[in-house]
Amino acid sequence: MQDIPEFQLKFMGQEEHLLLPNVTSIKVVQHLYDVLFQYAITPEEEKKLQSFIGLMETHIKSKSRAPFSMPVSQLAFLDEGLQELKLLNWMQLKASVFEIITAGNDDEELEKILEWLESLFTFNRQGRSSLIYVYPQGLTAY
C-alpha cells in the first residue's frame, strides 16, 4: 500500500460549471471553436476562447477519468454562446471546490495525494494549483 502523506481538504464553496459532454474527438473541439468564434467579438474575447479550447484539447489528450468543466463565470464572455454550449449537450451543474492542504507544501506529496483521491471520487485539478473541482457522484464515469 502506498504511504499517503497527511493532508486536509478545505471546502472552499461551490461554483456553477458547464460540463463538456463525453466526447473523445479533438475534431469536436475544433468544430466547437468554429461555432463559438462568432461570439468572441473583441481580441481579448478571442484570446479567452483560444485558451478555453486549448484547455479542452489538453484535457481530452490526457485521457482523464474526470470530466472537463469550466466555471460559468469564466465563460461569461461568450454571452449567447453559453446557450449554444447547452444546445450542444453541455450540462450545467454545481462543482464543489476544495483546497488540498499538506504539511510540507511539497509537489511530490500533493501528487501522491491526488493519485490516491482519484480512487475515492471524481475530480479535476485546477491547473497546477492545490485546488480541485469535485463532481456529483451521479455523473457518468469518463
ZIQUIRA-V549224 format. One record per residue. N is the residue number from 1. RES is the residue in three letters. SS is DSSP state (hx for helix, st for strand, lp for the rest). OMEGA is omega in whole degrees, 0 to 359 (999 if undefined). Layout:
n=<N	N>
res=<RES	RES>
ss=<SS	SS>
omega=<OMEGA	OMEGA>
This chain:
n=<1	2	3	4	5	6	7	8	9	10	11	12	13	14	15	16	17	18	19	20	21	22	23	24	25	26	27	28	29	30	31	32	33	34	35	36	37	38	39	40	41	42	43	44	45	46	47	48	49	50	51	52	53	54	55	56	57	58	59	60	61	62	63	64	65	66	67	68	69	70	71	72	73	74	75	76	77	78	79	80	81	82	83	84	85	86	87	88	89	90	91	92	93	94	95	96	97	98	99	100	101	102	103	104	105	106	107	108	109	110	111	112	113	114	115	116	117	118	119	120	121	122	123	124	125	126	127	128	129	130	131	132	133	134	135	136	137	138	139	140	141	142>
res=<MET	GLN	ASP	ILE	PRO	GLU	PHE	GLN	LEU	LYS	PHE	MET	GLY	GLN	GLU	GLU	HIS	LEU	LEU	LEU	PRO	ASN	VAL	THR	SER	ILE	LYS	VAL	VAL	GLN	HIS	LEU	TYR	ASP	VAL	LEU	PHE	GLN	TYR	ALA	ILE	THR	PRO	GLU	GLU	GLU	LYS	LYS	LEU	GLN	SER	PHE	ILE	GLY	LEU	MET	GLU	THR	HIS	ILE	LYS	SER	LYS	SER	ARG	ALA	PRO	PHE	SER	MET	PRO	VAL	SER	GLN	LEU	ALA	PHE	LEU	ASP	GLU	GLY	LEU	GLN	GLU	LEU	LYS	LEU	LEU	ASN	TRP	MET	GLN	LEU	LYS	ALA	SER	VAL	PHE	GLU	ILE	ILE	THR	ALA	GLY	ASN	ASP	ASP	GLU	GLU	LEU	GLU	LYS	ILE	LEU	GLU	TRP	LEU	GLU	SER	LEU	PHE	THR	PHE	ASN	ARG	GLN	GLY	ARG	SER	SER	LEU	ILE	TYR	VAL	TYR	PRO	GLN	GLY	LEU	THR	ALA	TYR>
ss=<lp	lp	lp	lp	lp	lp	st	st	st	st	st	st	st	st	st	st	st	st	st	lp	lp	lp	lp	lp	lp	hx	hx	hx	hx	hx	hx	hx	hx	hx	hx	hx	hx	lp	lp	lp	lp	lp	hx	hx	hx	hx	hx	hx	hx	hx	hx	hx	hx	hx	hx	hx	hx	hx	hx	hx	hx	hx	lp	lp	lp	lp	lp	lp	st	st	st	hx	hx	hx	hx	hx	hx	hx	lp	lp	hx	hx	hx	hx	hx	hx	hx	lp	lp	lp	st	st	st	st	st	st	st	st	st	st	st	st	lp	lp	lp	lp	hx	hx	hx	hx	hx	hx	hx	hx	hx	hx	hx	lp	lp	lp	lp	lp	st	st	st	lp	lp	lp	lp	lp	st	st	st	st	lp	lp	lp	lp	lp	lp	lp	lp>
omega=<180	178	183	178	177	180	175	171	180	179	183	180	178	178	171	180	166	188	178	175	181	180	181	188	173	179	178	179	179	177	179	178	180	181	185	183	181	181	178	188	183	176	178	178	178	177	178	179	178	178	178	179	178	178	178	180	179	180	181	180	182	181	180	175	182	178	174	175	177	174	179	181	179	180	183	180	180	178	181	177	176	177	178	178	179	177	178	175	172	182	175	181	176	174	177	181	178	172	176	182	178	181	186	184	183	180	180	177	181	178	178	180	180	179	180	180	178	179	184	182	183	180	172	177	179	181	178	184	177	178	176	172	180	185	178	185	186	181	174	179	181	999>
